[in-house]
Amino acid sequence: MPWWAGSSRYWIRYMDPHNDKQLVAPEKEKFWHPVNMYVWWAEHINRHMIYARFRNMFLYDMGITSVQEPFESYQSVWLIMAEDGRKMSKRRWNVVNPDDIVNEYGADTLRLYEMFMGPLEADKPWNDDAVVGAKKFIDRVFRLYTESNIISDEENKNLEKIYHQTVKKVTSDYETLNINTAISQMMIFINAVQKENVFPREYAEGFVKLLNPLCPHITE
């Protein structure tokens, strides 16, 4: 079958990937459907969602899926452009290989940088210098937790307001997918912490949880 056929039902196989008798077991399909959010490249999402929804309606009529509409919501994402501002292309020799970035800076840096570039729905040019900036922020956080010796069971009223502001904003921004502004707030918080002599353990543990979705390696 053409590749569009497979890509228009792939999420259903994720529900039960090792089943060699059915597309999906009914109890697993009912547990996972509908998909909370469908994320796709903006230039393709409209056409792809038409195919995916049409195929799901067919599977619904066949009794294989339990929902007529498979997605509760969707989020389109635009392109990361080359440093020259053009679309990345092998024939232009302007492609950034993510494996190279991971090997040099680590996967946490790549994740953090890509989410910090700007809103998900906007085209964004790649910038090697900004990758270095993301790595420096991660290094600052790592040193703060492993070398500074300021994490303590003591209280610090100077950090109370900024900590709670950070928890509220980052939580809200994650829910609305404004991840770049969540990162900005976390940077503001770390700047405030580094001016203090006491980093309350409660705040230190809370911040690790806020950063974990973006930097799971160092935060673990």
N, C-alpha and C positions, 0 to 999 in steps of 0.2 A: 504494500500500500504506500501511497505518497507520504512524505515525511510530515505533511500537515495533519494527516490522520492521526499519527502517533502523538504529535505535540498538542493535539486538541483533546486529549484524555489522559495525559501523563500523570496529572496530580492524583487520579484515581488509583493508579498503580503504586504510587507512594504510600497509599493507605495499607497495601497488602502486597509488598514487592516479591515475596517468595512463594506466592500461591501459583502453582503450575496447573491448577484445575479450573480456576475462574479468573475473570478480570479483577474481581475483588470479592471477598467474603461479605455477605449481607450485614453481619453484625459490625464489621470494621467500617464499612461504608457509612452506616447510620451513625457510628460514633464520630467520624471525622467530617462528614458533610453537614452544612455547607462550609466552604473555605472562608475563613474570616477576611482575608485580604489577598487580592491577586495583584502581583507586581510584575510589570512588563515594560519593555522598551516602548517609548511613546509612539514612535513611527509605525509600530506593528500592533499596538494593543487593540485598536478598534477592530481591525480585520481579524486578529487572532481571537478576540472575545466572541465575535460572531460565530466563528467556526467552533470554538469550545462550547458555547452555549447551545448551538444547534446539535452538536454531537451528544451533549448531555441530555437534551430533550429526547433524542432517539433512544438513548440508554434508559431514560425514565420510562418511556413507553414500553420498552422491553422488560421492565421490572428489575433492571440491574442497579439503578440508582434510585434513591428515595426522595430526591429533591428535583424540582423542575429548574430552579435557578441555583447553579453550583457555587456562586461567589456572592458574599455579602457586600463587599466593596472592592474597589481596585485603586491602585496607585500607579501612575505612569512615571517613568524615569527617563530623562534625556541623556544625551551623550557626554562622555568625557572626551574632549577634543585633544588634538595634539598640541604641543607647545606653540606651534606656529599658527594655532587658531583654526586649522583645517581639520576635517574629519580624518581620523587615523586610517591609514591604508598601507598595505604591504608594498604597493607599487610606488608610493611616495616615500617609503623608508622613514616614516614618522610614527611608527607604532611603539608603544611602551609595553614591554613584556612584564606582566605582574610577577612572574617567577624571579626576574632579576631584582625587582624591588624587595621581594620577600627575602631573597638570599643576602642582600646588602643591609637591609634595615629591619627585617622581621615582619611577620604577618600582621601583628598588632599595629605597626606603623602604617601599613598599607590600608588597613580598615579605617583607622582613625583619620588618615589624610583624605581618603575618598569621601567620607561622611562630612568632613569639615570644609570641603571645597565650596559648598553652596547649597541652595535648595535642590531637592531631588528632581524637581520639574524643570530645571534650567540647564542648558548646555554650559560646560565648564572646561576651560583649557587646563591641561596638565602643567604642573610647575615643579621641576626638580628641587628648587630651593625650598618650596613649601613642604615637600616631603621631609627634608632635613629638619624643618621646624616642628613637624609632628613627632619626629624621633626625639628631638630635644625635650619636648614636653613629657613624653613617656619616660625618658631617662630621669627627668626631674622628679616625677612621681615615684619612680623605682628607688631613687636615692633617698627620698623623703622617708620611705617606709623601711629601708634597709640600713641606712647609714646615719640618719640625723639624730636618732635617740630622743626625739621630742614627743613621740607617742606616749601618752601617760593616762593613768586613771584619774588624774586631776581634771577639774573643770577649767574652762577658759571662756569667760563671758564675751571676750572680744570676737570670738568666732561664732557665737550662738546665732546671731541674726543672719550672717552670710551663709552659714550651714543650712539653716532651714529654708532660706530663699533658694539655695542651690537644689536641695531635695525637691522642692515644689516645682521649680522651673524645668529641671531635667526630666522629672517624671512626666510633666505635662508635654514637654517637647518630644519625648519618645512616643507618647500616645498619638500626637498629631504629625509625627514624622518630620518635625523641624530639628533634625539631629545636629545640624551645623551650629545652631544657636545653643543647643544643649552642651556641646563641646566648649563653646565660648564661655558659658557659665562655669563649667568645671575648671577651665583655665583661670578664671577670675578667682575662684575659690582657692586653688592651689597657690596663687600669688599671695592671697591673704594669709594662708597657713604659714608660708615661708617667712613671714614677718614676725611670727610669734615664737615663743619658747616652749609652749605647751600645745600639743595637738591631742585633744581628748580622744580616748580610744573609741568611744561611741561614734564620733564623727569620722574617725579614720576607717572604721569598719563600714560605716554607711557610704562613704565616698567610694570605697572599693566596689560596692554593689552597684553604684551608679555608673561607674566606668566599665564594669564587667562586660556588658553587651558589645562594646566596641573593642576592648582590649582583654579578651579572655585569658590570654597566656600569662601576662604579668599579674593580673588580678587574682588568678587562681593561686 
